[in-house]
Amino acid sequence: MAMENHTTIQEFIFAGFTESSDLQLPLFAFFLIIYIITLTGNIGMILLISMNSQLHTPMYFFLSNLSFVDFCYSTVVTPKMLTDFFMKRKTISLTQCAVQMWFFIFFLAAECFLLAAMAYDRYVAISNPLLYTAIMSQKVCSQLVALPYLVGLLNATTHTSLYFQLTFCKNNIINHFFCDIPAVIALACSDTRLHKRLLFGLSCSFGIVNIAIIIVSYVYILTAILRIHSSGGRHKAFSTCSTHLMVVTIFYGTLFFTYVRPTSSSSTQEDKMVSMLYTVMIPMLNPLIYSLRNKEVKDAVRRVLRGKSLL
């Protein structure tokens, strides 16, 4: 049945972060700086990896895709949020809300599975260093990157098509700063129990699959590291994984807090703060974490700053 037959509301209004006019400009400046750092860091990482032949390895192939996904899903949310700081009515049409939700879910799901693929890559690199380049061939890497985008496509289409068949007929104020799933479902007039169960079930299923891959990979990684006799070798092996482990912990911690915990235990302000972490802060932090904790990236950045060739 067509969307028009289900829906009487044609636009939503974002409540935003705060109604205080005194905080609008400081918050705008704060998030603008973060977004500029996000753009610079992620686009810079992609360019650095593409121009530096020493970084043309499977690990950095995955990292460049991670930077692309971070850039995209931050851009889905942040520009609209920044313009809304100067709007009295922070409106978004029903169609625009559906499009924003689709792209956000697409890139968010892609990042989840991309992080799992990166954990597998680290497992192969440490457990089978001599066969690493043979196992992680260009074909295998391309398949491991294509899979997250495919899962993101299916996940986004499933969620968005179901949620926007709901009836929105009374309240049209989204108590959030973007079209996040729980905030949109909360406005529906029709029965949403099935949709909430679906959200919880898919979030748990994807989370369990990804975390299982990551945990199993790191169990094998830890076993391989403990077999290394030299302390220098163990430190080098662990340092290549600690960055990824830090990113995974921050990312999945915020996602589980938002989508897996019971609805009754949540508060609107907590949801906004946690959503701000994974939509705005994490895309900024990822390239910083990888650049500050990775010697090869730092060396490549130094060569760029000194005007030396990256080839």
Rosetta blueprint (number, residue, H / E / L):
1 M L
2 A L
3 M H
4 E H
5 N H
6 H L
7 T L
8 T L
9 I L
10 Q L
11 E E
12 F E
13 I E
14 F E
15 A L
16 G L
17 F L
18 T L
19 E L
20 S L
21 S H
22 D H
23 L H
24 Q H
25 L H
26 P H
27 L H
28 F H
29 A H
30 F H
31 F H
32 L H
33 I H
34 I H
35 Y H
36 I H
37 I H
38 T H
39 L H
40 T H
41 G H
42 N H
43 I H
44 G H
45 M H
46 I H
47 L H
48 L H
49 I H
50 S H
51 M H
52 N L
53 S H
54 Q H
55 L H
56 H L
57 T L
58 P H
59 M H
60 Y H
61 F H
62 F H
63 L H
64 S H
65 N H
66 L H
67 S H
68 F H
69 V H
70 D H
71 F H
72 C H
73 Y H
74 S H
75 T H
76 V H
77 V H
78 T H
79 P H
80 K H
81 M H
82 L H
83 T H
84 D H
85 F L
86 F L
87 M L
88 K L
89 R L
90 K L
91 T E
92 I E
93 S E
94 L H
95 T H
96 Q H
97 C H
98 A H
99 V H
100 Q H
101 M H
102 W H
103 F H
104 F H
105 I H
106 F H
107 F H
108 L H
109 A H
110 A H
111 E H
112 C H
113 F H
114 L H
115 L H
116 A H
117 A H
118 M H
119 A H
120 Y H
121 D H
122 R H
123 Y H
124 V H
125 A H
126 I H
127 S H
128 N L
129 P H
130 L H
131 L H
132 Y H
133 T H
134 A H
135 I H
136 M L
137 S L
138 Q H
139 K H
140 V H
141 C H
142 S H
143 Q H
144 L H
145 V H
146 A H
147 L H
148 P H
149 Y H
150 L H
151 V H
152 G H
153 L H
154 L H
155 N H
156 A H
157 T H
158 T H
159 H H
160 T H
161 S H
162 L H
163 Y H
164 F L
165 Q L
166 L L
167 T L
168 F L
169 C L
170 K L
171 N L
172 N L
173 I E
174 I E
175 N L
176 H L
177 F L
178 F L
179 C L
180 D L
181 I H
182 P H
183 A H
184 V H
185 I H
186 A L
187 L L
188 A L
189 C L
190 S L
191 D L
192 T L
193 R H
194 L H
195 H H
196 K H
197 R H
198 L H
199 L H
200 F H
201 G H
202 L H
203 S H
204 C H
205 S H
206 F H
207 G H
208 I H
209 V H
210 N H
211 I H
212 A H
213 I H
214 I H
215 I H
216 V H
217 S H
218 Y H
219 V H
220 Y H
221 I H
222 L H
223 T H
224 A H
225 I H
226 L H
227 R H
228 I L
229 H L
230 S L
231 S H
232 G H
233 G H
234 R H
235 H H
236 K H
237 A H
238 F H
239 S H
240 T H
241 C H
242 S H
243 T H
244 H H
245 L H
246 M H
247 V H
248 V H
249 T H
250 I H
251 F H
252 Y H
253 G H
254 T H
255 L H
256 F H
257 F H
258 T H
259 Y H
260 V L
261 R L
262 P L
263 T H
264 S H
265 S H
266 S L
267 S L
268 T H
269 Q H
270 E H
271 D H
272 K H
273 M H
274 V H
275 S H
276 M H
277 L H
278 Y H
279 T H
280 V H
281 M H
282 I H
283 P H
284 M H
285 L H
286 N H
287 P H
288 L H
289 I H
290 Y H
291 S H
292 L H
293 R L
294 N L
295 K H
296 E H
297 V H
298 K H
299 D H
300 A H
301 V H
302 R H
303 R H
304 V H
305 L H
306 R L
307 G L
308 K L
309 S L
310 L L
311 L L
